[in-house]
């Protein structure tokens, strides 16, 4: 139970989702395989926008941009996750309304026809997959709510500390490879890279964090980090 609680907390705090929909590998024979290289954009046009996808390798994120050029990333999807579910159920959504899907690592994903989720026969045959899908969508909703709450109610330092704590909880360690760059963290948190760098400098000088790179996040004082999340 503690592992499940930690996993949920980590997803909510960081938006990093993996292994939420692994049971869908049971029906990969109903999907078509695609691959996309790192740093590419996935353009869902025409019928592709009404279908949904399962990631077997790699990582993608959903990013939105404002007219002024500001970018926000709230959800990250890794191996074992479904994505692009909203347009399957809300046909009026345009690609611009749904944001832009960016490929963060070389990725292999499988395209499922959106019509499957509207097919009573499929739902009756695979009720456990529908329940699993609904669970994953709930994680996305809670993640979005948590992100919006932090954006409007929290100062940069507690927001960053909650994010770092979430990464730690997900990994089960205080010294690990987060797989996230400082720029990706700043984009997710909705803050300027310079603001994040300044906050990290304070944490290093206070002896709370020793290092934060894609390959290593080392937390020195977990109790102090937890206290800073409450500011």
N, C-alpha and C positions, 0 to 999 in steps of 0.2 A: 504493500500500500504506500509506503514512504517513497519508493521509486516512482510510482505513478504520480503522486502529489508533486514530487520534484520535477518530473517531466512536464506536468501541466504548468507549474509555476515558471519553468524555464521558457516554455513556448509563449506564455502570456507576456512576460517581461521583455523578450527579445524578438518575437515574431519569427523565430527560426523553427520551421516545422519539418520533421522527418518521421518516417515510419508510421504515419497516421492511417494509411490506407493500404497497407501491405496485402490484406486479403484479396484485393482486386487483381492480383497476379493470377488468381484462379481463372479469370476470364480474359486473359490477354489474347486468346485466340479470336476474340471479337474485335480487336483493335489493330491499327496499322502502325508500324514502327517508323519513327523519324529520329533524326539526329541534328543537333545544332552546335556550332563551335562557340567557344568562350567569347564573350563580348558582342555577340550578335543579338539582334532583336527578333522576337517572334511576332510576325504579323498575322493575326487571325482575321482573314478577310473571307467574305462570302460564307459558304457553308462551314468553314473551319471555326468561325466565331460562335457557331451554335453547338459545337462539339466540346467534349471535355477530355482531359489528358492525364496520363499517369507517368510519373518520372521513375525510371528504373536506375538511371545513373545521372550524376551531376546536380546542378542547382540553378534555380531561376528565381527572380523576384518580380513583384508587381510595383511599378513606379508611376507616380503621377507628377506632372509638371504644371506650374502656374504660368500665366501670361508673362510674368516678370522673370521667368526662368528658374524659379525655385523648384527643387525636386524633393519629393517625399517618397520613402519606401517603407511600407508597413508590414508586408508579408513576404517571407522567404520560404520556398518550397524545395526540399531535397528529396533524396531517394525514398520511395515508398509513399509518395503523396500524390493526390489528385489536385488539379488546378483548372482554372477557367470554368468554374461551375455556374457562376452568376448568369452568364448569357444563355445557358441552357434553359433556365427557368424564367428569365426576364427577356423576352425576345426583342423588346424595344431598345435594349441597351446597344449603343454604338461602340465601336472599338475605342473611340476617344473617351467615352464615359467610363470604360473599364480600365483605363490606364494602359501602360506599355509594359510588356513582358520582356525582361532583360535576362540573358543567359550569363550567369556568373562563372560557370565551369562548363567544360565540354559535357553536353547533356544528351541523353537518350530518353525519348518519351514516346508514349503510345497513345494514339488518337482513338477515342471511343465515340461512336455516333451519339449525339445528344438525344436522339429519339429513344435510346434505350431507357432513359429515365422517365419517359412518358409512356412506356409500354407496360401495361398491367401484367402481361405474361412474364416479362423479365423480372418485375418487382416480386411477383409471387414465387418465381423460381429461386431468386437470390435475395431473400429478405435480409439476411445477415450483411450483405454488401450495402444495401440501402441504409441500414442502421449505422454501419461504419461510415458511410458518406455523410450522413447527418451529423455524426459526432465530429468529424473533421471540419464541417462547415461551422459548427458551434465554436470550435477553437478559433477559427478565423474571426468570428464576430466578437468574441471576448478579447482577442488580441487587438482588434481595431478599437474597441471601447477603451481598453487600457492605454493604448497609444494616444488616443484623443484626450483622455483625462490628463495624462502626463503633459501633453503639449500645451494645454490651457491652464493647468493648475500648478505645475511644478517648475521650480527653477532648474537651470542646467545641471548643477551639481547632484541633487537627488535623482534627477532623471538618469544621469550617467551611472550613478552608483547602483540604481535599480537594474539597469541594463547589464552592468558587469556582474552583479549578483545573480541575475538570471542565467547568464552564460555559465557561471560557476556551478549553479544548481543543476543545469542540464548535463554538464560534464561529470559532476560528482567529484570535482577536485578544485583545489585553489591554485594549481599550477598545471596548465594545459594549453593546447593549441585551439584557440576559438574558431579559426577559419574565417575570421571577419577582420577587415582592415579598419583603421581609424576612420577613413572616409566613409565606408559603408555604415559604420556605427553612427557617424554624424548625420548622414542622410536619413537613417531610420529614426533618429531622435529629433529630427527637424531642427538641427542647430548647425551653425557655421563650423567648418573644420577648425578655425582658430579658437572658437569658444570651447570646443571639445579638448583641444590641445592644452588650453589654459587650465581647464578643470583637471585634466590628467596630471599636469605639472604640480598642481596643488596636492593631489593624491600621492604623488611620488615624494614630494617634500615632506608630507605628513607621515610617510612610512606606511601608507595603506596599500599602495600598489607599486610593484617594482618595475613592471614592464607590461605593455599592451601592444602587441603586433599580431598579424594574422597567424603567426606560428607559435606565439607564446603570450599567455596572460598569466601573470604571477601575482597573486594577492597575498600580501604580507600580514595584514591585520583584518581578519574577517569580522570581528566584533565591531571595530570602528566603521568598516564599510556598511554594515547593517544599520548602525546608528545614523550614518549620513543619508541613508535612503529615506529617513523620516523628517528631514529638514523641511 
